[in-house]
Amino acid sequence: MTVFEGTFTQTESLRFAIVIGRFNDLIVNKLLAGCEDCLKRHGVDINPHGNQVDFYWVPGSFEIPLVARQAALSGRYDAVICLGAVIRGQTPHFDFVAGEVAKGIAAAAFQSGVPVIFGVVTTDTMQQALERAGIKSNLGWNYAMNALEMGTLMRQVNGLGGSSYGQLTAASATQVLAGEVGRAIAPDVSSNQMV
């Protein structure tokens, strides 16, 4: 039997997208710094003008999944890292945002075949968020490690050997989503029959 396992070496050809939600920027900027530090220490050129990492800034965590999905479907990246922070307030807004962001990020990975790393801190208090963004440890580092491991693992699984990215192209993913998958989960209302 063959064992497939991601590594943290030979990173010079890996490409990453980092999608960052600006809202709660005190937390998010610390997560980003931890993420960049990890990538840099593992041989990834984090220069925004380089060719290994692209940065996508969105207004808040709720907007992260859309951009993450588009980045993953572009075929340019070995992994997409999503960074954001959702902190509970006194209304149910937290529950809606946190849940939808988690579902959207998971869907982006499933639909694209590219690892999309969930790096959105969801906490009850600002203190808890600060602890996760650097006071006790910086989860941004962990999210980058996950991206390195999953990016190298998926290259092995897909048999790409470093020559190309992602299993699905944007066109083929769109065909899948609009075609058979759409018919499998939605009733055909024109004939009143389930397909």
C-alpha positions as CSV (number, residue, x, y, z in Angstrom):
1,M,0.0,0.0,0.0
2,T,1.1,3.5,-0.7
3,V,1.1,6.2,2.0
4,F,0.3,9.7,0.9
5,E,1.3,12.5,3.3
6,G,1.8,16.2,2.9
7,T,5.2,17.8,3.7
8,F,6.5,21.1,4.7
9,T,9.5,21.1,2.4
10,Q,10.0,21.7,-1.3
11,T,7.6,24.7,-1.2
12,E,9.3,26.8,-3.9
13,S,6.7,25.9,-6.6
14,L,3.6,26.0,-4.4
15,R,1.1,28.9,-5.0
16,F,-1.3,30.2,-2.4
17,A,-4.2,32.6,-2.3
18,I,-5.0,34.3,1.0
19,V,-8.5,35.7,1.4
20,I,-8.7,38.1,4.3
21,G,-11.9,39.6,5.8
22,R,-11.2,43.2,7.0
23,F,-13.8,43.3,9.7
24,N,-12.2,42.8,13.2
25,D,-9.0,43.9,11.7
26,L,-7.1,43.9,15.0
27,I,-7.5,40.1,15.1
28,V,-7.3,39.5,11.4
29,N,-4.0,41.4,10.9
30,K,-2.4,39.3,13.6
31,L,-3.6,36.1,12.0
32,L,-2.2,37.3,8.7
33,A,1.2,38.1,10.3
34,G,1.3,34.6,11.8
35,C,0.3,33.1,8.4
36,E,2.9,35.0,6.5
37,D,5.6,34.2,9.1
38,C,5.0,30.5,8.7
39,L,5.0,30.6,4.9
40,K,8.2,32.6,4.8
41,R,10.0,30.3,7.3
42,H,9.0,27.3,5.1
43,G,10.5,28.9,2.0
44,V,7.5,30.5,0.4
45,D,8.0,34.0,-1.1
46,I,5.3,36.1,0.6
47,N,6.1,39.2,-1.4
48,P,2.7,40.5,-2.9
49,H,4.6,41.3,-6.1
50,G,6.1,37.8,-6.2
51,N,4.6,34.7,-7.9
52,Q,3.8,32.5,-4.9
53,V,1.1,34.3,-2.8
54,D,-1.8,36.5,-3.9
55,F,-3.8,38.5,-1.3
56,Y,-7.5,39.1,-1.6
57,W,-9.1,41.6,0.8
58,V,-12.8,41.4,1.3
59,P,-15.1,43.5,3.6
60,G,-15.8,40.8,6.2
61,S,-15.9,37.1,6.9
62,F,-19.3,36.6,5.2
63,E,-17.7,37.6,1.8
64,I,-14.7,35.2,2.2
65,P,-16.4,32.1,0.7
66,L,-17.3,33.7,-2.7
67,V,-13.8,35.0,-3.3
68,A,-12.2,31.8,-2.0
69,R,-14.3,29.7,-4.4
70,Q,-13.4,31.8,-7.3
71,A,-9.7,31.7,-6.4
72,A,-9.8,27.9,-6.0
73,L,-11.6,27.5,-9.3
74,S,-9.0,29.7,-11.1
75,G,-6.6,26.7,-11.2
76,R,-3.8,29.0,-10.1
77,Y,-3.4,27.8,-6.5
78,D,-2.4,24.7,-4.6
79,A,-4.4,26.0,-1.6
80,V,-6.5,28.9,-0.5
81,I,-6.2,30.2,3.1
82,C,-9.2,32.0,4.5
83,L,-8.6,34.4,7.4
84,G,-11.3,36.3,9.3
85,A,-12.8,36.8,12.8
86,V,-16.4,36.5,13.9
87,I,-16.9,37.6,17.5
88,R,-20.3,36.9,19.3
89,G,-22.3,40.0,20.2
90,Q,-25.7,40.3,21.8
91,T,-27.7,39.3,18.7
92,P,-28.0,36.1,16.7
93,H,-26.0,37.7,13.9
94,F,-22.9,35.7,15.0
95,D,-24.6,32.4,14.5
96,F,-25.8,33.2,11.0
97,V,-22.4,34.6,9.9
98,A,-20.2,31.9,11.5
99,G,-22.3,29.1,10.2
100,E,-22.6,30.4,6.6
101,V,-18.9,31.2,6.4
102,A,-18.0,27.6,7.5
103,K,-20.4,26.1,5.0
104,G,-19.3,28.3,2.2
105,I,-15.6,27.6,2.8
106,A,-16.2,23.8,2.9
107,A,-18.3,24.1,-0.3
108,A,-15.5,26.0,-2.1
109,A,-13.1,23.1,-1.3
110,F,-15.5,20.4,-2.4
111,Q,-16.5,22.2,-5.6
112,S,-13.0,23.0,-6.7
113,G,-10.9,20.1,-5.5
114,V,-8.5,22.6,-4.0
115,P,-7.8,22.7,-0.3
116,V,-9.5,25.8,1.2
117,I,-8.3,26.3,4.7
118,F,-10.8,27.5,7.3
119,G,-8.9,30.2,9.2
120,V,-11.9,32.2,10.5
121,V,-11.7,32.6,14.3
122,T,-15.1,32.3,15.9
123,T,-15.2,33.3,19.5
124,D,-17.5,34.5,22.3
125,T,-15.3,37.4,23.3
126,M,-12.6,39.8,22.0
127,Q,-10.3,38.4,24.6
128,Q,-10.7,34.9,23.3
129,A,-10.0,36.1,19.8
130,L,-6.8,37.9,20.9
131,E,-5.6,34.8,22.6
132,R,-6.0,32.9,19.3
133,A,-4.3,35.6,17.3
134,G,-1.1,35.9,19.3
135,I,-1.4,36.3,23.1
136,K,-1.2,32.6,23.7
137,S,-0.5,31.3,20.2
138,N,-1.2,32.6,16.7
139,L,-3.5,30.3,14.8
140,G,-2.5,32.1,11.6
141,W,0.7,29.9,11.8
142,N,-1.4,26.8,12.0
143,Y,-3.6,27.8,9.1
144,A,-0.5,28.2,6.9
145,M,0.9,24.8,8.1
146,N,-2.5,23.3,7.1
147,A,-2.2,24.9,3.6
148,L,1.4,23.7,3.1
149,E,0.5,20.1,4.2
150,M,-2.7,19.9,2.1
151,G,-1.2,21.6,-0.9
152,T,1.7,19.1,-1.1
153,L,-0.6,16.2,-0.3
154,M,-3.1,17.1,-3.0
155,R,-0.2,17.3,-5.5
156,Q,0.6,13.7,-4.7
157,V,-3.1,12.6,-4.7
158,N,-3.7,14.2,-8.0
159,G,-0.4,13.0,-9.4
160,L,0.5,16.5,-10.5
161,G,4.1,16.4,-9.6
162,G,4.3,20.2,-9.5
163,S,3.4,20.8,-13.1
164,S,-0.2,22.2,-12.7
165,Y,-2.8,23.2,-10.1
166,G,-6.2,22.0,-8.9
167,Q,-8.1,19.1,-10.3
168,L,-11.0,21.0,-11.8
169,T,-10.8,24.0,-14.1
170,A,-13.3,26.8,-13.7
171,A,-15.1,25.7,-16.8
172,S,-15.4,22.1,-15.9
173,A,-16.5,22.9,-12.3
174,T,-19.1,25.3,-13.7
175,Q,-20.4,22.5,-16.0
176,V,-20.6,20.1,-13.1
177,L,-22.4,22.5,-10.9
178,A,-24.8,23.7,-13.5
179,G,-25.4,20.2,-15.0
180,E,-25.7,16.9,-13.3
181,V,-25.3,18.1,-9.7
182,G,-28.0,20.8,-10.2
183,R,-30.4,18.2,-11.6
184,A,-29.7,15.7,-8.8
185,I,-30.6,18.1,-6.0
186,A,-33.4,20.2,-7.6
187,P,-36.7,18.9,-8.9
188,D,-37.5,19.3,-12.6
189,V,-40.5,21.6,-12.2
190,S,-41.3,21.6,-15.9
191,S,-42.5,17.9,-15.8
192,N,-43.4,17.7,-12.1
193,Q,-41.0,14.8,-11.7
194,M,-37.8,14.5,-9.7
195,V,-34.8,13.9,-11.8
